[in-house]
């Protein structure tokens, strides 16, 4: 199963929409599901899957090329994408990705995310979290480390044990 941008699925938007993840997350609660590219441009629908079921603990969003594609050309859209995911899925359920095979050296994306802030009017108007250093550390690696049971020097709250599945 794959949830990604319509262009990468041969133009078929049906392959990008995350609606199939609702039943799958319910049916396979022992698995973690990671929606690559955050199901962009359907990140609101992805986030709603957790909003409708706040007890859901096995659905994650990977920001991947979504961040890279929006941060330079459409920073306001980037702020809304990140804000929506972090607010609705929660800061423990969003993780970093670079798609380095497509974008080349990811250092510029790392630097951009380190500096990026959601504008104050969006934080206040939409209830988005501020991008603190602690939150960025979760996105950059702590959340993924928990999923794959990796030891890190930074601490993050433990998760219930599950297997990870990328979609």
Secondary structure in CASP SS format (residue, H / E / C, confidence):
PFRMAT SS
TARGET T0000
AUTHOR 0000-0000-0000
METHOD secondary structure of the structure
MODEL  1
X C 1.00
X C 1.00
X C 1.00
X C 1.00
X C 1.00
X H 1.00
X H 1.00
X H 1.00
X H 1.00
X C 1.00
X C 1.00
X C 1.00
X H 1.00
X H 1.00
X H 1.00
X C 1.00
X C 1.00
X C 1.00
X C 1.00
X H 1.00
X H 1.00
X H 1.00
X H 1.00
X H 1.00
X H 1.00
X H 1.00
X H 1.00
X C 1.00
X C 1.00
X C 1.00
X E 1.00
X E 1.00
X E 1.00
X E 1.00
X E 1.00
X H 1.00
X H 1.00
X H 1.00
X H 1.00
X C 1.00
X C 1.00
X C 1.00
X H 1.00
X H 1.00
X H 1.00
X H 1.00
X H 1.00
X H 1.00
X H 1.00
X H 1.00
X H 1.00
X C 1.00
X C 1.00
X C 1.00
X C 1.00
X C 1.00
X C 1.00
X C 1.00
X E 1.00
X E 1.00
X E 1.00
X E 1.00
X C 1.00
X H 1.00
X H 1.00
X H 1.00
X H 1.00
X H 1.00
X H 1.00
X H 1.00
X H 1.00
X C 1.00
X C 1.00
X C 1.00
X H 1.00
X H 1.00
X H 1.00
X H 1.00
X H 1.00
X H 1.00
X H 1.00
X H 1.00
X H 1.00
X H 1.00
X H 1.00
X H 1.00
X H 1.00
X H 1.00
X C 1.00
X C 1.00
X H 1.00
X H 1.00
X H 1.00
X E 1.00
X E 1.00
X C 1.00
X C 1.00
X C 1.00
X C 1.00
X H 1.00
X H 1.00
X H 1.00
X H 1.00
X C 1.00
X C 1.00
X C 1.00
X H 1.00
X H 1.00
X H 1.00
X H 1.00
X H 1.00
X H 1.00
X H 1.00
X H 1.00
X H 1.00
X C 1.00
X C 1.00
X C 1.00
X C 1.00
X H 1.00
X H 1.00
X H 1.00
X H 1.00
X H 1.00
X H 1.00
X H 1.00
X C 1.00
X C 1.00
X C 1.00
X C 1.00
X C 1.00
X C 1.00
X H 1.00
X H 1.00
X H 1.00
X H 1.00
X H 1.00
X H 1.00
X H 1.00
X H 1.00
X H 1.00
X H 1.00
X H 1.00
X H 1.00
X H 1.00
X H 1.00
X H 1.00
X C 1.00
X C 1.00
X C 1.00
X C 1.00
X C 1.00
X C 1.00
X C 1.00
X C 1.00
X C 1.00
X C 1.00
X C 1.00
X C 1.00
X C 1.00
X C 1.00
X C 1.00
X E 1.00
X E 1.00
X E 1.00
X E 1.00
X C 1.00
END
